[in-house]
């Protein structure tokens, strides 16, 4: 990681406009990789670890981050330091490794209780028109739901869960050890209760003590207008329920949009190839052109050339969570006829003669004789 130690954003691998959560995730990942305990005897890793900790210490504090953005590292060092870590830095470091803060204060301290349920993912296929204008669509997912017989406690009816005797209901066991940074407190889930802080002496026979069952559930998803393939919708609290009444996870709906038989989408614009005959392009035409909103009058001027684009404003795709719509771009393709009757060919030759255009001779070969014989 050969990075300028004074560029805290590059040290953490985030953009200058990164959100606090993104900065925290980047710091935790790097802290795990560079921690001295994970790199014994590696002085370079220890130096990088300290640099990353300093970068996070600065950028996690809004005031210090503002000073850093204005004046650089020297300006940011003007306040808030406390023994090398400030603004909760050491607590975040502990949380990055062990999932809890041993110094108390805050939700990260000794989190006991049922674990959160899993996040789920499902793919939803939409028609082109549904994606353009928005809709409501059902999705069915196989998920964990609360057990009604034990009311999600995992305990058989008439019984209750008991506080775990090994961790005292905390859900974690902690150990003190020495490291290069001094005395460190490590925490891990209690092996007896699995981190829930309680045990179930008499498990519910329906769910076997888990407090949940697996079923199919159907939810209605609100699809915003303008959505496209690759978009993801998050349904908070529609994921699996955690064991023994744990919090619900989230449901992520991945969107896939079917193609259209006439239109191709380019961001918020739609494109269509309009095929015209030579006569229509040369003499002009007045057409009823079908858009997703209904028919539009499309005037083709005389002498329109192949490749010309007509723009129908506001007939494209609505902007997601915004105002306005894209446009519909109609590109002309002039089709050259390849098969004519004798009468049509005579008319074309007369037309070429009047314009002084040099054209090829009449087809007098075998193919022409066959066509004549079939008449």
C-alpha positions in Angstrom: 0.0 0.0 0.0 2.4 2.6 -1.2 0.2 5.6 -0.6 1.0 9.2 0.5 0.5 9.2 4.2 -0.8 12.8 4.2 -3.7 11.9 1.8 -6.1 10.3 4.3 -8.7 9.6 1.6 -6.3 7.6 -0.5 -5.0 5.8 2.6 -8.5 4.5 3.2 -9.3 4.1 -0.5 -12.4 6.3 -0.5 -13.5 9.3 -2.5 -13.3 12.8 -1.1 -17.1 13.0 -0.9 -17.4 9.5 0.8 -20.2 9.1 3.4 -19.3 8.4 7.0 -20.5 4.7 6.7 -18.3 4.2 3.7 -15.3 5.6 5.5 -16.0 3.3 8.5 -16.3 0.2 6.3 -13.0 1.0 4.6 -11.3 1.5 7.9 -12.5 -1.7 9.4 -11.4 -3.7 6.3 -7.9 -2.2 6.4 -7.6 -2.5 10.2 -8.2 -6.2 9.9 -5.7 -6.6 7.1 -2.9 -4.5 8.7 -3.3 -5.2 12.4 0.0 -6.2 14.0 -1.4 -9.4 15.4 -2.3 -10.4 11.8 1.2 -9.4 10.6 3.7 -10.4 13.3 7.1 -8.9 12.9 6.0 -6.8 9.9 7.1 -3.2 10.8 5.7 -1.9 7.5 2.3 -3.2 8.2 2.4 -1.8 11.7 3.3 1.7 10.3 0.5 1.5 7.8 -1.9 0.4 10.5 -1.1 3.5 12.5 -1.5 5.7 9.4 -4.9 4.2 8.6 -6.0 4.7 12.2 -4.9 8.3 12.1 -6.8 8.8 8.8 -10.0 7.3 10.2 -9.6 9.3 13.4 -9.6 12.5 11.4 -12.2 11.7 8.8 -14.7 10.2 11.2 -14.9 13.5 13.1 -16.9 16.1 11.1 -15.1 19.1 12.5 -11.6 17.6 12.0 -12.5 16.4 8.6 -13.6 19.9 7.6 -10.3 21.3 8.9 -8.4 18.6 7.1 -10.2 19.4 3.8 -9.2 23.0 4.2 -5.8 22.9 5.7 -4.4 19.4 5.4 -3.1 17.1 8.2 -1.5 19.9 10.2 -4.7 21.8 10.4 -6.7 18.7 11.4 -4.3 17.9 14.2 -5.3 21.0 16.1 -7.9 19.4 18.3 -9.7 16.4 19.3 -6.7 14.0 19.9 -6.8 11.8 22.9 -3.9 9.4 23.4 -3.7 8.7 19.7 -7.4 7.9 19.3 -10.4 10.2 19.5 -14.0 10.4 18.6 -14.6 6.8 19.5 -11.6 5.5 17.4 -10.5 2.8 19.8 -14.1 1.6 20.3 -14.5 1.4 16.5 -11.1 -0.5 16.3 -12.4 -3.0 18.9 -15.7 -3.3 17.1 -13.9 -3.9 13.8 -12.3 -7.1 15.3 -14.7 -8.3 17.9 -18.1 -6.9 17.2 -18.4 -5.0 20.5 -16.9 -2.2 22.6 -15.3 -3.4 25.9 -15.4 0.1 27.4 -19.1 0.4 27.6 -21.4 3.1 26.3 -23.4 2.5 23.2 -25.2 -0.3 21.5 -21.9 -1.9 20.6 -21.2 -2.8 24.2 -21.9 -6.5 24.8 -24.7 -7.0 22.3 -26.8 -9.8 23.7 -30.0 -11.2 22.4 -31.2 -13.1 19.3 -29.2 -12.5 16.1 -30.6 -10.5 13.2 -32.2 -12.5 10.4 -30.6 -13.0 7.0 -31.0 -10.6 4.1 -32.7 -12.2 1.2 -32.5 -11.5 -2.6 -35.0 -12.1 -5.4 -35.1 -11.2 -9.1 -38.1 -9.5 -10.5 -38.7 -9.5 -14.2 -40.7 -6.6 -15.6 -42.1 -5.7 -19.1 -40.6 -2.8 -20.9 -43.7 -0.7 -20.3 -44.0 -1.5 -16.6 -40.4 -0.3 -16.1 -41.0 2.9 -18.0 -44.2 3.9 -16.3 -43.9 2.1 -12.9 -46.2 -0.4 -11.4 -46.8 -2.6 -8.4 -45.6 -6.2 -8.7 -45.7 -9.2 -6.4 -42.6 -11.1 -5.4 -42.5 -14.5 -3.7 -39.6 -15.5 -1.5 -38.9 -18.5 0.7 -38.0 -17.1 4.1 -37.9 -17.7 7.8 -41.0 -16.5 9.7 -41.9 -16.5 13.4 -43.2 -19.7 14.9 -46.7 -19.1 16.2 -46.8 -22.0 18.6 -44.0 -20.6 20.8 -44.5 -17.0 19.8 -40.9 -17.0 18.3 -39.3 -17.7 21.7 -38.1 -21.2 20.8 -39.4 -22.5 24.1 -42.1 -25.1 24.3 -45.6 -23.7 25.3 -45.7 -23.2 29.1 -41.9 -22.9 29.4 -39.5 -20.0 29.1 -35.9 -19.4 28.1 -33.3 -19.1 30.9 -30.3 -16.8 31.2 -27.1 -18.4 30.0 -25.0 -19.4 33.0 -21.7 -19.2 31.1 -21.9 -15.6 29.9 -24.4 -14.3 32.4 -26.8 -13.2 29.7 -24.3 -11.0 27.9 -23.9 -13.3 24.9 -20.1 -12.9 24.8 -17.1 -14.2 26.6 -14.1 -12.0 26.9 -10.4 -12.6 27.4 -7.5 -10.3 28.2 -4.2 -10.8 26.3 -1.0 -8.9 25.6 -0.2 -7.6 22.1 2.2 -5.1 20.5 -0.3 -2.4 21.4 -0.5 -3.4 25.0 -3.2 -5.1 26.8 -6.1 -6.1 24.5 -9.5 -7.4 25.4 -11.0 -9.9 23.0 -14.6 -10.9 22.8 -16.3 -13.8 21.0 -19.8 -15.2 21.0 -20.6 -17.4 24.0 -20.2 -21.1 22.9 -23.0 -22.3 25.0 -25.8 -19.9 24.0 -24.4 -18.9 20.6 -24.5 -15.2 21.5 -28.2 -15.0 22.4 -27.6 -14.7 26.1 -30.2 -17.3 26.9 -30.8 -21.1 26.6 -34.0 -23.0 26.0 -34.2 -26.1 28.3 -37.5 -27.3 26.6 -37.4 -26.5 22.9 -40.6 -25.9 21.0 -41.5 -29.2 19.1 -42.8 -27.3 16.1 -39.7 -25.2 15.4 -37.2 -27.3 17.4 -36.2 -24.4 19.6 -35.3 -22.0 16.7 -38.4 -19.8 17.1 -39.0 -19.7 13.4 -40.2 -21.8 10.4 -39.5 -21.6 6.7 -42.4 -20.6 4.5 -43.1 -18.8 1.2 -44.2 -15.2 1.5 -45.5 -12.9 -1.2 -44.9 -9.1 -1.0 -46.1 -6.3 -3.2 -43.3 -4.1 -4.5 -43.8 -0.5 -5.6 -41.8 -0.1 -8.8 -40.8 3.6 -9.6 -41.2 4.9 -13.1 -38.0 4.8 -15.1 -36.3 1.9 -13.4 -34.0 -0.2 -15.5 -32.2 -3.6 -15.5 -29.6 -3.8 -12.8 -31.5 -1.6 -10.3 -32.0 -2.9 -6.8 -34.9 -2.1 -4.5 -34.5 -2.6 -0.8 -37.5 -3.7 1.3 -36.5 -3.0 4.9 -37.7 -5.6 7.4 -38.9 -8.0 4.6 -36.0 -10.5 5.0 -35.8 -13.5 7.3 -36.7 -13.2 10.9 -33.8 -13.9 13.3 -33.7 -17.0 15.5 -35.9 -16.8 18.7 -37.5 -13.5 17.8 -34.4 -11.8 16.4 -34.7 -8.7 14.2 -35.8 -9.0 10.6 -33.3 -8.8 7.8 -34.0 -6.9 4.5 -35.2 -8.1 1.1 -33.3 -6.9 -2.0 -35.2 -7.0 -5.2 -33.0 -7.1 -8.3 -34.8 -5.8 -11.4 -34.6 -7.3 -14.9 -36.5 -5.6 -17.8 -37.5 -7.5 -20.9 -36.7 -5.9 -24.2 -39.3 -4.2 -26.4 -40.2 -5.2 -30.0 -40.0 -1.6 -31.3 -37.9 0.6 -28.9 -34.4 0.5 -27.5 -33.6 2.3 -24.3 -30.5 4.6 -24.0 -30.4 5.9 -20.5 -33.7 8.0 -20.4 -34.1 8.3 -24.2 -35.8 5.8 -26.4 -34.7 5.0 -30.0 -36.6 3.6 -33.0 -35.7 2.9 -36.6 -38.5 4.1 -38.9 -38.4 2.4 -42.3 -39.7 4.5 -45.2 -40.1 3.7 -48.9 -38.2 5.7 -51.5 -41.4 7.4 -52.5 -42.3 8.4 -48.9 -38.8 9.8 -48.3 -38.8 11.6 -51.6 -42.3 13.0 -51.6 -42.9 13.3 -47.8 -45.5 11.6 -45.7 -47.8 12.3 -42.7 -47.8 9.2 -40.4 -49.5 8.2 -37.2 -46.5 7.0 -35.2 -47.2 4.8 -32.2 -45.3 5.8 -29.0 -45.6 4.3 -25.5 -48.1 7.1 -24.8 -50.3 6.6 -27.9 -50.2 7.7 -31.5 -48.3 10.9 -32.4 -48.5 12.8 -35.7 -45.1 12.5 -37.5 -44.6 14.7 -40.5 -41.9 13.5 -42.9 -40.7 16.4 -45.1 -40.1 15.9 -48.8 -36.5 14.8 -49.6 -35.9 13.2 -46.2 -32.6 11.3 -46.2 -31.8 8.0 -44.6 -30.2 8.5 -41.2 -32.2 11.7 -40.3 -33.4 11.7 -36.7 -36.7 13.1 -35.5 -36.9 14.0 -31.8 -40.2 13.6 -30.0 -39.6 15.5 -26.8 -40.9 14.1 -23.5 -41.9 10.8 -25.0 -39.0 8.9 -23.5 -38.4 7.4 -20.0 -39.3 9.3 -16.8 -36.4 10.2 -14.6 -36.3 8.0 -11.5 -37.2 10.1 -8.4 -36.9 13.2 -10.5 -38.9 15.5 -12.9 -39.2 15.2 -16.6 -38.7 12.5 -19.2 -36.3 11.7 -21.9 -37.0 11.9 -25.6 -38.0 9.5 -28.3 -35.5 9.5 -31.2 -36.9 8.3 -34.5 -34.2 7.5 -37.1 -35.2 7.2 -40.7 -34.1 4.2 -42.8 -34.9 4.5 -46.4 -35.6 1.1 -47.9 -34.4 0.5 -51.5 -36.8 -1.8 -53.3 -35.3 -5.0 -54.6 -38.3 -6.6 -56.4 -40.6 -4.8 -58.8 -43.2 -5.6 -61.4 -42.6 -4.7 -65.0 -44.8 -1.7 -64.6 -43.0 -0.4 -61.5 -39.6 -0.9 -63.3 -40.8 1.0 -66.3 -42.0 3.8 -64.0 -38.6 3.9 -62.3 -36.7 4.0 -65.6 -38.9 6.8 -66.8 -38.2 8.7 -63.6 -34.5 8.1 -64.0 -34.7 9.3 -67.6 -36.5 12.5 -66.6 -33.8 13.2 -64.0 -31.0 12.3 -66.3 -29.8 9.5 -64.0 -27.7 6.8 -65.6 -29.1 3.3 -64.6 -28.3 -0.3 -65.5 -29.9 -2.1 -68.5 -33.1 -4.1 -68.1 -32.7 -7.6 -66.6 -32.7 -9.9 -69.7 -31.1 -12.9 -68.2 -32.5 -16.3 -67.1 -34.2 -14.9 -64.1 -36.1 -12.4 -66.2 -37.3 -15.2 -68.6 -38.5 -17.3 -65.6 -40.5 -14.3 -64.2 -42.1 -13.8 -67.6 -43.0 -17.5 -67.9 -44.7 -17.4 -64.6 -47.0 -14.5 -65.5 
